[in-house]
């Protein structure tokens, strides 16, 4: 019988290695993995969605054993404990280490090892889930999409955009780069970059709060809605940025859904929004395009951590795990029924009804928008960390007051709604207290905002005092009404 290693024998040997117990106290790991004549056995990703790609068992064990300082070659209980103790550190627990842990879990028959890995992954999932139910943004802005079809937007959107984009091109690609710049400022300051902290400190209060407010909208779109809703809300966000309207419900030339999702202000053009996990999913029906029309695409690929940036085949569909979004901006023009140009290059499709493979022609990465440092933290956490130094303490106080005002309004809103359907006096009192609290927060906010503006302090103080006295009289009347209503019952 021949001892020659055939493909069949090698496959059998790999299977045997995969079924081998990987001991936590293996002294010579290299020999352990090679003794079956296979140098680099791998756990196949086939049928295992949590792996995404084949993982080398040898490399997985080596990399995990090397995480501690000083690094080691021997995998031990201490290595897994180290990961658990540093589970929110992106240098220790990231998508690559997660896949390596998962690969070892699949490969080993060692029950203790498997259970310990399951416990680590479970703890991370628990932290991510807990954070997903927490407050994601500072002001938690309300988003209403119906009016966007007429190009109308609520709240502070217009003055916010005017403040932020006063020196920026109206083109949507340029505006997305500006948002990336803003997000990187918060992200890098949170990571400890002193120059970013200095830039935040130098911002006028109105610009700082405008930056926070714009990011709040983006964060609510990406983190507070499921993947299906997020895709439509991304269209809304882009239409809002472009100063235009949502057109996603318009039919295309072929009668189906059109390729255009939003229309910008004059000179901006028409665009399409794609909000996906990976590039392979991004296609557009050829019948949705008008011949000759240039469509500006904004493609957002959702990422779980920094290791996935720029990798178009890796990402996440789970909003709770999303920490950043890669932006691509291909331009698509229909030449005829089967010929298109994407970024100026010809793309031929098989039939007039085929899908145009946008994902295969994304072009270069425009930029990345950061919404959190890690999946177990929120944008709110990142912003507070970005101003958590002596240098930025004035911005931190401004941020706390700004958020405090909105928190009190939210309490008042909830309590008032409860009171209106129950008549419970406790809910009425809670509403009144929250309104008073919001007033106090606003009183603190005004001088912090106007410190950078050319407003005469005495004039401002007199005007606010007059308005507050009027508001207090109205509040007294409301309190009186609530009490009388309760007595009469």
VOFI-792702 format. One line per field, with one value per residue (C-alpha): z negated, x negated, y; residue in three letters; residue number from 1; chain. Coordinates in Angstrom, 3 decimals. Layout:
REM VOFI-792702
pz: c(Z|...)
px: c(X|...)
py: c(Y|...)
r: c(ALA|...)
k: c(NUM|...)
c: c(A|...)
END
This chain:
REM VOFI-792702
pz: c(0.000|1.042|-1.603|0.940|-0.285|2.092|2.016|0.418|-2.342|-2.949|-3.274|-5.768|-7.735|-7.858|-9.151|-11.841|-12.906|-13.050|-15.373|-17.579|-21.002|-21.138|-24.704|-26.597|-28.026|-24.854|-25.303|-21.706|-19.574|-16.324|-16.553|-17.751|-14.559|-12.249|-13.640|-11.304|-8.304|-7.731|-8.283|-8.315|-8.909|-8.405|-9.589|-6.494|-6.461|-4.386|-6.267|-9.060|-8.599|-11.686|-10.127|-6.736|-5.590|-6.204|-9.341|-10.068|-13.404|-13.779|-13.246|-15.419|-18.419|-17.854|-17.530|-20.622|-22.662|-21.565|-22.724|-26.211|-27.030|-26.809|-24.039|-24.398|-22.077|-24.378|-24.581|-28.165|-30.315|-31.043|-27.357|-27.310|-30.641|-29.192|-26.275|-28.647|-30.861|-27.818|-25.836|-24.955|-23.737|-19.890|-19.892|-21.902|-20.837|-17.189|-14.227|-13.460|-17.028|-17.149|-14.017|-15.419|-18.643|-16.637|-14.494|-17.584|-18.989|-15.839|-15.674|-19.223|-21.124|-24.374|-26.151|-28.670|-25.905|-23.837|-26.790|-27.691|-24.140|-24.091|-27.369|-25.868|-22.730|-24.814|-27.078|-24.087|-22.571|-25.911|-26.070|-22.459|-23.024|-26.232|-24.475|-21.545|-23.907|-25.431|-24.235|-20.959|-20.249|-22.298|-21.269|-19.814|-16.968|-15.564|-11.970|-9.792|-6.241|-4.578|-4.099|-2.489|0.700|1.023|-0.013|-3.448|-6.671|-10.311|-13.236|-13.028|-9.753|-7.526|-9.913|-10.897|-7.264|-6.594|-9.556|-8.647|-4.846|-4.405|-2.863|-1.300|2.245|2.580|4.274|2.171|2.382|0.917|-1.856|-2.756|-3.009|-5.375|-7.581|-7.612|-8.654|-11.535|-12.682|-12.535|-14.695|-17.478|-16.931|-16.966|-19.981|-21.808|-20.871|-22.574|-19.640|-21.109|-17.830|-17.443|-21.016|-20.236|-17.131|-19.155|-21.826|-19.205|-17.609|-18.297|-20.475|-17.625|-15.252|-17.902|-18.585|-14.838|-14.385|-17.216|-15.828|-12.291|-13.586|-15.810|-12.682|-11.002|-14.171|-14.612|-10.970|-11.264|-14.852|-15.930|-13.055|-11.623|-8.391|-6.161|-7.611|-7.641|-3.865|-3.266|-5.971|-4.308|-1.201|-3.426|-4.962|-1.575|-0.204|-3.296|-2.820|0.852|0.026|2.209|1.933|1.748|5.071|4.278|4.975|8.532|11.212|13.799|17.596|17.561|15.165|12.085|9.338|10.677|10.209|8.662|4.915|4.262|6.128|4.909|5.016|8.270|9.709|7.448|9.729|9.074|6.972|5.655|2.185|1.435|-2.164|-2.372|-4.237|-1.293|2.370|3.849|2.920|4.759|8.095|9.961|12.562|15.966|16.735|13.867|15.677|18.172|21.206|21.004|17.412|14.990|11.599|8.620|6.343|2.661|1.440|-2.288|-3.392|-7.079|-9.159|-12.537|-13.318|-11.876|-10.483|-7.925|-6.543|-2.799|-2.568|-0.366|-1.057|-4.857|-6.975|-9.228|-8.710|-12.446|-13.483|-17.062|-15.887|-13.395|-14.322|-11.012|-7.415|-4.292|-1.598|2.153|4.879|8.330|11.207|13.541|16.978|19.282|22.874|24.387|23.310|22.608|22.327|19.281|18.083|14.427|13.404|17.117|17.929|20.128|18.474|20.684|19.375|21.004|21.706|21.371|18.259|16.529|13.316|13.476|11.121|9.269|6.487|8.862|9.904|6.721|7.442|4.688|1.084|0.568|-3.203|-6.393|-8.789|-12.420|-14.666|-17.602|-18.724|-19.300|-19.104|-22.904|-22.923|-21.376|-19.487|-22.675|-24.546|-21.829|-21.901|-25.671|-25.568|-22.891|-25.330|-28.463|-29.069|-30.888|-27.492|-26.386|-29.714|-28.470|-25.525|-27.911|-30.066|-26.945|-25.776|-29.164|-29.274|-25.658|-26.325|-29.689|-28.001|-25.569|-28.291|-30.320|-27.261|-26.597|-30.198|-29.874|-26.586|-27.999|-31.253|-29.441|-27.140|-30.159|-31.970|-28.930|-28.883|-32.632|-34.401|-36.995|-39.038|-39.440|-35.664|-35.623|-38.342|-36.512|-33.350|-35.151|-36.937|-33.675|-31.934|-34.777|-34.549|-30.799|-31.500|-33.976|-31.485|-28.799|-31.132|-31.500|-27.775|-26.577|-27.986|-26.887|-23.304|-23.159|-24.635|-21.062|-19.554|-19.339|-21.574|-24.275|-27.587|-29.232|-26.280|-26.121|-29.859|-29.882|-26.946|-28.438|-31.815|-30.206|-28.249|-31.303|-33.455|-30.796|-30.646|-34.455|-34.454|-31.822|-33.864|-37.019|-35.127|-33.942|-37.489|-38.782|-36.068|-36.865|-40.615|-40.115|-37.641|-40.176|-43.023|-40.899|-40.183)
px: c(0.000|-1.403|-2.249|-1.922|0.228|3.171|5.865|8.239|5.728|5.000|8.732|8.999|6.016|7.524|10.764|8.832|7.029|10.316|11.666|8.566|8.847|6.904|5.595|5.400|2.016|0.385|-3.372|-4.469|-1.633|-3.621|-4.407|-0.876|0.642|-1.971|-2.025|0.820|-1.291|0.879|-0.820|2.139|5.546|8.468|12.032|14.161|16.644|19.048|22.323|20.983|22.277|20.446|17.028|17.375|14.065|11.904|9.792|6.450|6.579|2.830|2.937|6.032|4.379|1.102|2.791|4.946|1.984|0.018|2.573|1.175|-1.975|-4.470|-3.073|-3.225|-3.202|-1.122|2.645|3.874|6.858|5.174|5.384|9.156|9.512|7.494|9.925|12.899|11.335|10.681|13.789|14.488|10.956|10.922|7.260|8.122|11.683|12.411|13.935|10.700|10.244|13.944|13.630|10.555|12.390|15.326|12.990|11.434|14.912|15.841|12.521|12.142|13.746|12.473|15.736|14.134|12.443|15.598|17.711|15.217|15.279|19.080|19.090|16.827|18.934|22.105|20.815|19.973|23.423|25.008|23.058|23.926|27.627|27.690|26.070|28.502|31.396|29.512|29.589|27.632|27.438|27.322|30.589|32.508|34.036|37.431|37.402|40.500|40.087|43.452|42.822|39.438|41.270|42.145|38.668|39.814|37.951|38.729|36.916|33.416|32.394|32.123|30.104|27.998|27.085|26.399|24.007|22.122|21.978|21.501|18.053|18.786|19.836|23.557|22.655|23.738|20.334|18.623|21.186|20.671|16.926|17.703|19.792|16.916|14.574|16.904|17.258|13.475|12.989|15.105|13.649|9.983|10.483|12.153|9.118|6.862|5.613|4.680|4.885|8.514|9.255|7.777|9.976|13.089|12.107|11.612|15.044|17.648|20.447|22.966|20.694|19.975|23.696|24.437|21.854|23.428|26.943|26.083|24.357|27.396|29.564|27.138|26.790|30.563|30.892|28.139|28.523|32.160|33.968|33.852|31.961|35.066|36.198|32.617|32.349|35.314|34.201|30.783|32.564|34.260|30.935|29.266|32.211|32.037|28.274|28.753|31.424|33.878|36.582|37.083|38.171|37.776|41.434|41.290|41.497|38.760|39.067|39.760|42.692|40.953|39.086|36.902|33.147|33.367|34.079|33.559|33.331|31.004|31.366|30.687|27.339|26.918|28.585|30.445|29.075|29.611|28.970|27.708|27.367|25.915|23.691|21.458|20.942|22.253|25.816|25.824|27.625|30.157|32.716|31.651|35.247|35.178|32.724|33.527|31.252|28.596|29.348|26.407|27.285|25.044|24.940|24.106|23.339|23.007|21.428|22.056|19.037|18.704|15.183|12.133|10.682|13.516|12.911|12.277|13.186|16.265|17.046|17.100|19.668|22.687|26.443|27.133|27.614|26.639|23.150|22.590|19.805|18.888|20.051|17.863|19.051|18.611|19.931|20.098|21.706|23.935|25.240|27.408|26.128|28.638|30.654|27.612|24.742|23.959|21.106|20.057|17.417|16.841|16.053|18.295|20.361|22.321|25.303|26.832|30.374|32.401|34.054|30.853|29.608|26.760|23.977|23.315|21.471|18.771|17.904|17.973|14.769|12.496|13.558|14.728|14.459|15.670|18.269|17.746|20.780|19.130|15.712|16.837|20.178|20.466|20.424|22.688|22.123|23.184|20.370|17.895|18.844|18.578|15.216|14.030|14.491|13.403|10.205|9.220|8.665|12.276|14.102|16.088|17.377|18.230|20.337|22.017|22.800|24.229|26.514|27.634|28.473|30.083|32.554|33.710|33.884|36.238|38.409|38.612|39.698|42.309|43.544|43.873|45.508|47.949|49.026|49.584|51.557|53.746|54.984|55.023|55.690|53.126|51.998|48.495|48.053|49.210|46.732|43.929|44.776|44.671|41.427|39.785|40.907|39.443|36.252|36.048|36.369|33.502|31.319|32.132|31.220|27.795|27.478|28.073|24.923|22.805|24.044|24.001|20.530|19.217|21.819|22.034|25.093|25.282|25.517|27.875|30.277|30.266|30.798|33.691|35.409|35.020|36.279|39.401|40.066|39.453|41.873|44.530|43.793|43.986|47.398|48.587|47.129|48.908|52.191|51.558|50.770|53.932|55.989|54.541|55.240|58.796|59.474|58.301|60.406|63.541|63.241)
py: c(0.000|3.383|5.977|8.791|11.698|11.888|14.611|12.120|11.330|15.006|15.730|12.872|14.190|17.687|16.215|14.324|17.514|19.366|16.698|16.789|18.400|21.668|21.509|24.789|23.809|22.458|22.958|22.663|23.886|23.874|20.157|19.483|20.856|19.340|15.818|14.784|15.895|18.989|22.325|24.683|23.088|25.458|25.698|26.146|29.053|26.960|26.757|28.978|32.536|33.759|33.030|34.790|33.293|30.197|30.479|28.804|26.980|27.339|31.114|31.508|29.881|31.748|35.152|34.706|33.475|36.564|39.136|39.553|41.506|39.922|37.692|33.922|30.922|28.737|29.111|29.140|30.010|33.333|34.300|33.849|35.640|38.512|38.837|38.768|41.445|43.678|42.860|46.520|47.228|47.184|46.171|43.041|42.161|42.884|41.045|39.174|37.885|37.017|34.870|33.163|32.351|31.026|28.892|27.287|26.711|24.777|22.903|21.650|18.800|20.264|21.121|23.486|25.463|25.618|26.791|29.487|30.848|30.742|32.698|35.399|35.765|35.744|38.503|40.674|40.118|41.021|44.297|45.155|44.459|46.499|49.462|49.224|50.021|52.959|56.555|56.650|60.370|63.567|65.248|62.271|64.339|63.455|62.232|62.676|61.455|62.167|65.892|65.117|64.133|67.823|68.951|70.110|69.356|69.982|71.563|72.993|71.349|74.420|76.643|73.613|72.897|76.582|76.680|73.508|73.744|77.497|76.874|73.463|72.579|71.798|68.493|65.526|63.809|66.896|67.064|63.422|64.130|67.011|64.700|62.225|65.035|65.957|62.337|61.815|64.893|63.375|59.897|60.913|63.197|60.285|58.174|60.720|62.828|66.212|68.158|67.023|68.083|71.511|71.822|70.954|73.460|76.205|75.701|78.393|76.994|77.230|75.279|72.657|72.105|72.106|69.327|67.339|67.919|66.783|63.651|63.018|62.746|60.359|58.275|57.954|56.831|54.213|52.993|53.423|51.690|48.174|47.514|47.789|51.117|52.372|52.018|54.329|56.763|56.949|58.270|60.849|61.865|62.341|64.335|66.532|67.042|67.901|70.473|68.570|65.963|62.197|60.661|56.950|56.158|57.483|54.798|54.383|54.419|50.668|51.028|49.608|51.440|54.226|54.396|57.877|58.099|61.803|65.069|67.792|71.549|73.375|72.349|69.314|66.781|63.539|60.721|57.231|55.860|52.366|51.244|47.719|45.294|44.347|45.226|41.952|42.905|46.264|46.142|48.285|47.279|48.612|49.586|52.099|54.420|57.147|57.040|59.753|60.807|60.900|59.431|60.256|57.231|57.412|53.898|53.270|49.985|49.245|48.204|46.555|47.788|49.539|46.286|46.231|49.736|49.626|45.927|45.820|42.152|42.513|44.325|43.989|44.167|44.526|48.204|47.371|46.278|49.090|51.532|53.154|53.497|53.483|55.892|55.339|57.655|56.001|57.923|55.905|56.859|54.748|54.869|52.451|49.395|47.228|49.694|51.823|53.986|53.758|56.280|56.903|53.265|51.059|48.331|45.933|43.931|40.854|42.037|45.288|43.836|42.686|44.273|46.781|45.535|48.793|46.956|45.737|49.310|51.376|53.269|54.512|54.883|58.470|58.424|56.757|58.140|57.093|56.623|54.814|53.627|50.029|48.138|48.173|52.000|54.663|57.893|59.671|57.886|58.873|62.561|62.771|61.026|63.481|66.386|64.540|66.513|69.695|71.326|70.762|71.140|74.170|72.122|69.283|71.612|72.999|69.449|68.413|71.449|70.937|67.282|68.088|70.444|67.743|65.094|67.282|67.940|64.187|63.547|66.288|64.833|61.296|62.432|64.706|61.871|59.622|62.325|62.974|59.363|58.585|61.877|60.777|63.811|62.302|62.402|66.027|66.953|65.130|67.091|70.424|69.601|68.532|71.738|73.766|71.708|72.351|76.055|75.917|74.039|76.576|79.440|77.788|77.140|80.702|82.374|79.406|79.698|83.484|83.777|83.618|85.951|89.736|90.025|92.672|90.758|93.262|93.299|89.505|89.119|91.595|89.906|86.422|87.628|89.066|85.861|83.692|85.727|85.244|81.510|81.218|82.897|80.421|77.565|78.791|78.818|75.257|74.084|75.758|74.088|70.639|71.020|72.293|69.523|66.926|68.477|68.600|64.887)
r: c(UNK|UNK|UNK|UNK|UNK|UNK|UNK|UNK|UNK|UNK|UNK|UNK|UNK|UNK|UNK|UNK|UNK|UNK|UNK|UNK|UNK|UNK|UNK|UNK|UNK|UNK|UNK|UNK|UNK|UNK|UNK|UNK|UNK|UNK|UNK|UNK|UNK|UNK|UNK|UNK|UNK|UNK|UNK|UNK|UNK|UNK|UNK|UNK|UNK|UNK|UNK|UNK|UNK|UNK|UNK|UNK|UNK|UNK|UNK|UNK|UNK|UNK|UNK|UNK|UNK|UNK|UNK|UNK|UNK|UNK|UNK|UNK|UNK|UNK|UNK|UNK|UNK|UNK|UNK|UNK|UNK|UNK|UNK|UNK|UNK|UNK|UNK|UNK|UNK|UNK|UNK|UNK|UNK|UNK|UNK|UNK|UNK|UNK|UNK|UNK|UNK|UNK|UNK|UNK|UNK|UNK|UNK|UNK|UNK|UNK|UNK|UNK|UNK|UNK|UNK|UNK|UNK|UNK|UNK|UNK|UNK|UNK|UNK|UNK|UNK|UNK|UNK|UNK|UNK|UNK|UNK|UNK|UNK|UNK|UNK|UNK|UNK|UNK|UNK|UNK|UNK|UNK|UNK|UNK|UNK|UNK|UNK|UNK|UNK|UNK|UNK|UNK|UNK|UNK|UNK|UNK|UNK|UNK|UNK|UNK|UNK|UNK|UNK|UNK|UNK|UNK|UNK|UNK|UNK|UNK|UNK|UNK|UNK|UNK|UNK|UNK|UNK|UNK|UNK|UNK|UNK|UNK|UNK|UNK|UNK|UNK|UNK|UNK|UNK|UNK|UNK|UNK|UNK|UNK|UNK|UNK|UNK|UNK|UNK|UNK|UNK|UNK|UNK|UNK|UNK|UNK|UNK|UNK|UNK|UNK|UNK|UNK|UNK|UNK|UNK|UNK|UNK|UNK|UNK|UNK|UNK|UNK|UNK|UNK|UNK|UNK|UNK|UNK|UNK|UNK|UNK|UNK|UNK|UNK|UNK|UNK|UNK|UNK|UNK|UNK|UNK|UNK|UNK|UNK|UNK|UNK|UNK|UNK|UNK|UNK|UNK|UNK|UNK|UNK|UNK|UNK|UNK|UNK|UNK|UNK|UNK|UNK|UNK|UNK|UNK|UNK|UNK|UNK|UNK|UNK|UNK|UNK|UNK|UNK|UNK|UNK|UNK|UNK|UNK|UNK|UNK|UNK|UNK|UNK|UNK|UNK|UNK|UNK|UNK|UNK|UNK|UNK|UNK|UNK|UNK|UNK|UNK|UNK|UNK|UNK|UNK|UNK|UNK|UNK|UNK|UNK|UNK|UNK|UNK|UNK|UNK|UNK|UNK|UNK|UNK|UNK|UNK|UNK|UNK|UNK|UNK|UNK|UNK|UNK|UNK|UNK|UNK|UNK|UNK|UNK|UNK|UNK|UNK|UNK|UNK|UNK|UNK|UNK|UNK|UNK|UNK|UNK|UNK|UNK|UNK|UNK|UNK|UNK|UNK|UNK|UNK|UNK|UNK|UNK|UNK|UNK|UNK|UNK|UNK|UNK|UNK|UNK|UNK|UNK|UNK|UNK|UNK|UNK|UNK|UNK|UNK|UNK|UNK|UNK|UNK|UNK|UNK|UNK|UNK|UNK|UNK|UNK|UNK|UNK|UNK|UNK|UNK|UNK|UNK|UNK|UNK|UNK|UNK|UNK|UNK|UNK|UNK|UNK|UNK|UNK|UNK|UNK|UNK|UNK|UNK|UNK|UNK|UNK|UNK|UNK|UNK|UNK|UNK|UNK|UNK|UNK|UNK|UNK|UNK|UNK|UNK|UNK|UNK|UNK|UNK|UNK|UNK|UNK|UNK|UNK|UNK|UNK|UNK|UNK|UNK|UNK|UNK|UNK|UNK|UNK|UNK|UNK|UNK|UNK|UNK|UNK|UNK|UNK|UNK|UNK|UNK|UNK|UNK|UNK|UNK|UNK|UNK|UNK|UNK|UNK|UNK|UNK|UNK|UNK|UNK|UNK|UNK|UNK|UNK|UNK|UNK|UNK|UNK|UNK|UNK|UNK|UNK|UNK|UNK|UNK|UNK|UNK|UNK|UNK|UNK|UNK|UNK|UNK|UNK)
k: c(1|2|3|4|5|6|7|8|9|10|11|12|13|14|15|16|17|18|19|20|21|22|23|24|25|26|27|28|29|30|31|32|33|34|35|36|37|38|39|40|41|42|43|44|45|46|47|48|49|50|51|52|53|54|55|56|57|58|59|60|61|62|63|64|65|66|67|68|69|70|71|72|73|74|75|76|77|78|79|80|81|82|83|84|85|86|87|88|89|90|91|92|93|94|95|96|97|98|99|100|101|102|103|104|105|106|107|108|109|110|111|112|113|114|115|116|117|118|119|120|121|122|123|124|125|126|127|128|129|130|131|132|133|134|135|136|137|138|139|140|141|142|143|144|145|146|147|148|149|150|151|152|153|154|155|156|157|158|159|160|161|162|163|164|165|166|167|168|169|170|171|172|173|174|175|176|177|178|179|180|181|182|183|184|185|186|187|188|189|190|191|192|193|194|195|196|197|198|199|200|201|202|203|204|205|206|207|208|209|210|211|212|213|214|215|216|217|218|219|220|221|222|223|224|225|226|227|228|229|230|231|232|233|234|235|236|237|238|239|240|241|242|243|244|245|246|247|248|249|250|251|252|253|254|255|256|257|258|259|260|261|262|263|264|265|266|267|268|269|270|271|272|273|274|275|276|277|278|279|280|281|282|283|284|285|286|287|288|289|290|291|292|293|294|295|296|297|298|299|300|301|302|303|304|305|306|307|308|309|310|311|312|313|314|315|316|317|318|319|320|321|322|323|324|325|326|327|328|329|330|331|332|333|334|335|336|337|338|339|340|341|342|343|344|345|346|347|348|349|350|351|352|353|354|355|356|357|358|359|360|361|362|363|364|365|366|367|368|369|370|371|372|373|374|375|376|377|378|379|380|381|382|383|384|385|386|387|388|389|390|391|392|393|394|395|396|397|398|399|400|401|402|403|404|405|406|407|408|409|410|411|412|413|414|415|416|417|418|419|420|421|422|423|424|425|426|427|428|429|430|431|432|433|434|435|436|437|438|439|440|441|442|443|444|445|446|447|448|449|450|451|452|453|454|455|456|457|458|459|460|461|462|463|464|465|466|467|468|469|470|471|472|473|474|475|476|477|478|479|480|481|482|483|484|485|486|487|488|489)
c: c(A|A|A|A|A|A|A|A|A|A|A|A|A|A|A|A|A|A|A|A|A|A|A|A|A|A|A|A|A|A|A|A|A|A|A|A|A|A|A|A|A|A|A|A|A|A|A|A|A|A|A|A|A|A|A|A|A|A|A|A|A|A|A|A|A|A|A|A|A|A|A|A|A|A|A|A|A|A|A|A|A|A|A|A|A|A|A|A|A|A|A|A|A|A|A|A|A|A|A|A|A|A|A|A|A|A|A|A|A|A|A|A|A|A|A|A|A|A|A|A|A|A|A|A|A|A|A|A|A|A|A|A|A|A|A|A|A|A|A|A|A|A|A|A|A|A|A|A|A|A|A|A|A|A|A|A|A|A|A|A|A|A|A|A|A|A|A|A|A|A|A|A|A|A|A|A|A|A|A|A|A|A|A|A|A|A|A|A|A|A|A|A|A|A|A|A|A|A|A|A|A|A|A|A|A|A|A|A|A|A|A|A|A|A|A|A|A|A|A|A|A|A|A|A|A|A|A|A|A|A|A|A|A|A|A|A|A|A|A|A|A|A|A|A|A|A|A|A|A|A|A|A|A|A|A|A|A|A|A|A|A|A|A|A|A|A|A|A|A|A|A|A|A|A|A|A|A|A|A|A|A|A|A|A|A|A|A|A|A|A|A|A|A|A|A|A|A|A|A|A|A|A|A|A|A|A|A|A|A|A|A|A|A|A|A|A|A|A|A|A|A|A|A|A|A|A|A|A|A|A|A|A|A|A|A|A|A|A|A|A|A|A|A|A|A|A|A|A|A|A|A|A|A|A|A|A|A|A|A|A|A|A|A|A|A|A|A|A|A|A|A|A|A|A|A|A|A|A|A|A|A|A|A|A|A|A|A|A|A|A|A|A|A|A|A|A|A|A|A|A|A|A|A|A|A|A|A|A|A|A|A|A|A|A|A|A|A|A|A|A|A|A|A|A|A|A|A|A|A|A|A|A|A|A|A|A|A|A|A|A|A|A|A|A|A|A|A|A|A|A|A|A|A|A|A|A|A|A|A|A|A|A|A|A|A|A|A|A|A|A|A|A|A|A|A|A|A|A|A|A|A|A|A|A|A|A|A|A|A)
END
